[in-house]
Amino acid sequence: MTINITNKEADRLTRRLAEIEGVGLTDAVIIAVSEALQRRRGDPMESAERIRAEFGIRSTGEMRKPLPRSVWDEMSGEEPGFSPEESKAG
């Protein structure tokens, strides 16, 4: 089997990882893909806990409360109370 890396950034990153780890290019690809897959496994709550631990963030009961609609509206750039269904009806 062969993998042909034609993207310069992918080639650069693979070579850099190979140098850091002291391995060949094939092993560098295996390491990178294995670690990426491992980070994506498990349920979202486990992932969130791992990320909080990595950055030293304490989990509080406040984190489990849903954000109010106004926060989602602000993040999306939509007007408060805007509903896509309402715009289709008009």
Buried (B, 14 or more C-beta within 10 A) or exposed (E): EEEEBEEEEEEEBBEEBBEEEEBEBEEBBEBBEEEEEEEEEEEEEEEEBEEEEEEEEEEEEEEEEEEEEEEEBEEEEEEEEEEEEEEEEE
